[in-house]
Amino acid sequence: MLVWACVCAYAQAPDTIRYVSTTGSYNNDGLSWDHPKNRLQDAINDLRDYLLIHGLSSGSVYVAAGTYVPTESTESDGGSMLNTSFKIYSGIHVYGGFNPTTPEARPGLRKMVNGKNCEDNWSDPSGVGTTSGTEIASQWDLQYKTILSGNHSTSDVMFVYDSIRGRYNTAYPASSYHVVWFATNGKYETGDEATDGHFRPLEHPASVDGCVLTSGNAATRATSGHEHTAYGGGAYLVGNATLKNCIVERCNASLRGGGVYLDGGGIVEFCKIMRCQATGVGVVQGYGGGHVSTTMVR
């Protein structure tokens, strides 16, 4: 009887990991590297449903190297293709950088070009502990790049520096407003001008770790109120959201946070943000080519 009880308890243990690979399939359950999903958002949604059903607050999505494009809108009415983003819900932790041919089972085993253990190599930015300053400087040369791209076009995004104008000349054939979208817990509706239009923090911590975010374009040119599609081309964060060990590149916003925008909260930890800009709208200046954070009065 004791043995039977133990077996049942093990069989009902929560399965809180999902696996994604470009060589996977829509019909796969995503419960192992042998049966991975091929669309990241499908794995996120499946895991979210599982956590809600079982009353759990945390789960992980492991993503093999390759390029992934968002498939789901951030708007309740659907919106256009430009409204699609990778939607990260409360308790969801996305880890990129896995070998696509022989993926490792744990994110701590992701490798970089220099062969160092990824987690160890990123543990001490001062270079005093596990790694030297030289190794730290090269840490973003990922051997297996999980690329989260906002570009829906077969044409590449143009992002070329213009030394005369002192800015990048850009062309986005068809790019999402945000590549990664953490603002999945709804907006404030308080009647308070300081908070309305901004987004609530997540109930539980969530993160994206070890990915390349590229080709997001928060291009809306409205300047009245808080139009989120003018903020955070690479990632839009809220409280309890973390972007960690990531590269953010070739992203643009018309008003704030070309690379990353923190709406009243969020953490950007050990990320490399490069070749991003906030262009401004007319006479209204853009701020924070790399990132911008705001503090709201509640």
Backbone hydrogen bonds, N-H to C=O, Kabsch-Sander energy under -0.5 kcal/mol:
donor,donor_aa,acceptor,acceptor_aa,energy
5,A,1,M,-2.0
6,C,2,L,-1.9
7,V,3,V,-2.2
8,C,4,W,-2.2
9,A,5,A,-2.1
10,Y,6,C,-2.1
11,A,7,V,-2.3
12,Q,8,C,-1.5
13,A,10,Y,-1.5
16,T,14,P,-0.9
18,R,60,S,-2.1
19,Y,30,G,-2.1
20,V,62,Y,-2.3
21,S,37,K,-2.8
24,G,21,S,-1.8
25,S,36,P,-2.0
28,N,25,S,-0.8
30,G,35,H,-2.1
35,H,32,S,-0.7
37,K,19,Y,-2.6
43,A,39,R,-1.5
44,I,40,L,-2.3
45,N,41,Q,-2.8
46,D,42,D,-2.3
47,L,43,A,-2.4
48,R,44,I,-2.6
49,D,45,N,-2.3
50,Y,46,D,-2.0
51,L,47,L,-2.6
52,L,48,R,-2.4
53,I,49,D,-2.5
54,H,50,Y,-2.1
55,G,51,L,-0.6
55,G,52,L,-0.7
56,L,51,L,-2.7
59,G,91,G,-2.4
60,S,16,T,-2.8
61,V,93,H,-2.7
62,Y,18,R,-2.9
63,V,95,Y,-2.8
64,A,20,V,-2.9
65,A,98,F,-2.8
66,G,145,K,-2.4
68,Y,147,I,-2.9
72,E,85,S,-0.5
74,T,83,N,-1.9
78,G,75,E,-1.5
79,G,77,D,-1.1
83,N,80,S,-1.7
84,T,81,M,-1.6
85,S,72,E,-2.1
86,F,179,V,-2.8
87,K,85,S,-0.9
88,I,86,F,-0.6
88,I,181,W,-2.4
89,Y,87,K,-0.6
91,G,204,H,-0.9
92,I,89,Y,-2.1
93,H,59,G,-1.9
94,V,207,S,-2.8
95,Y,61,V,-3.1
95,Y,93,H,-0.5
96,G,209,D,-2.8
98,F,63,V,-1.5
109,L,106,R,-1.8
110,R,107,P,-1.7
111,K,97,G,-0.5
112,M,116,K,-1.0
113,V,141,D,-2.1
115,G,112,M,-1.8
118,C,110,R,-2.3
119,E,108,G,-0.5
121,N,117,N,-2.9
122,W,118,C,-1.5
123,S,120,D,-1.4
127,G,124,D,-1.7
136,I,132,S,-2.2
137,A,133,G,-2.2
138,S,134,T,-1.1
139,Q,136,I,-1.6
141,D,138,S,-1.9
142,L,140,W,-2.2
143,Q,111,K,-0.9
144,Y,111,K,-0.7
145,K,143,Q,-0.6
146,T,144,Y,-0.6
147,I,66,G,-3.0
147,I,145,K,-0.9
148,L,146,T,-0.6
148,L,212,V,-3.5
149,S,68,Y,-2.6
149,S,147,I,-0.8
150,G,214,T,-2.4
152,H,150,G,-0.7
152,H,174,A,-3.3
158,M,171,A,-2.3
160,V,169,N,-2.5
162,D,167,R,-3.3
163,S,161,Y,-0.7
166,G,162,D,-1.9
167,R,162,D,-1.4
169,N,160,V,-3.6
170,T,168,Y,-0.5
171,A,158,M,-1.9
176,S,150,G,-2.0
177,Y,82,L,-2.9
179,V,233,G,-1.3
180,V,234,G,-1.9
181,W,86,F,-2.8
182,F,236,Y,-2.5
184,T,182,F,-2.5
188,Y,198,H,-2.3
193,E,191,G,-0.6
195,T,192,D,-1.3
196,D,192,D,-2.9
197,G,188,Y,-0.9
198,H,195,T,-2.5
200,R,186,G,-2.8
202,L,239,G,-2.7
206,A,240,N,-2.2
207,S,92,I,-2.0
208,V,242,T,-1.9
209,D,94,V,-3.0
210,G,244,K,-1.9
212,V,146,T,-2.8
213,L,211,C,-0.6
213,L,247,I,-3.4
214,T,148,L,-2.1
214,T,212,V,-0.5
215,S,249,E,-1.0
217,N,176,S,-3.2
218,A,252,N,-2.7
219,A,217,N,-1.9
220,T,229,T,-1.7
227,E,225,G,-0.7
228,H,226,H,-1.0
230,A,227,E,-2.1
231,Y,228,H,-2.1
232,G,256,R,-2.2
232,G,257,G,-0.6
233,G,257,G,-1.1
234,G,258,G,-0.7
234,G,259,G,-0.7
235,A,259,G,-1.4
236,Y,180,V,-2.1
237,L,235,A,-0.6
237,L,261,Y,-3.3
241,A,238,V,-1.6
242,T,206,A,-1.7
243,L,267,I,-2.8
244,K,208,V,-2.7
244,K,242,T,-0.5
245,N,269,E,-2.1
247,I,211,C,-2.0
248,V,272,K,-2.8
249,E,213,L,-2.6
250,R,274,M,-0.8
250,R,275,R,-0.9
252,N,216,G,-2.3
253,A,277,Q,-1.8
254,S,218,A,-2.6
255,L,230,A,-2.0
256,R,230,A,-1.6
257,G,287,Y,-2.2
258,G,288,G,-2.1
259,G,289,G,-0.9
259,G,290,G,-0.6
260,V,290,G,-1.7
261,Y,235,A,-2.4
262,L,292,V,-3.1
263,D,237,L,-3.0
263,D,261,Y,-0.7
264,G,262,L,-1.3
264,G,294,T,-0.7
267,I,241,A,-2.4
269,E,243,L,-3.0
269,E,267,I,-0.6
270,F,268,V,-0.5
272,K,246,C,-2.7
273,I,271,C,-0.6
274,M,248,V,-2.7
274,M,272,K,-0.6
277,Q,251,C,-1.7
279,T,253,A,-1.7
280,G,254,S,-1.8
281,V,284,V,-2.2
284,V,281,V,-2.7
285,Q,283,V,-0.6
287,Y,255,L,-2.9
292,V,260,V,-1.8
294,T,262,L,-2.2
298,R,296,M,-0.7
